[in-house]
Amino acid sequence: LQSLFGGNITIYTNLCEQARLETYSSMCEHASQMGGNAIIGMRYDATELMAGLTEVLCYGTAVTVRAVGEA
C-alpha cells in the first residue's frame, strides 16, 4: 500500500539499513584481520541483480594509523 500512495516504504528501508550495517561490519572485520585499524576511501555500492534481489557492497582501503612520533 505504501508504494501505491507514495512515501517511505518502511520494510524496504529497514532491509536496506540492515544490509548496509552488515556489509560495513564485514568490511571492518576484514580490515582488522589484515592488521588495519582504520579504513579510508569507504564506499557503498548497490546493484539490482533482478527484481527483488539487490547486492550491497561496502569497500575501502584498510590502513594502519598511528600518532605522529609514535614508533
Phi, psi and omega in degrees: 000322181298325180290332179285320185263000179086177180097186183281126177271099191297321180296314179295317179299316179296319178296320178296315179298319179296317179297317179297318180296317180295318181290324178296315179299318179296318179298315180297319178297316180295319179298317179297319178298332180273001179093005180277152175238008177203164178228132177243157177064036183289138179220152169251146175219135179231134180230128176278111182283322175197173181304121178086002181228112181238134177264131179242126179243146174226124184214159179187188181251123177283131179225164173249120182253138175218160182290150178300131180087353178280135182276000000 
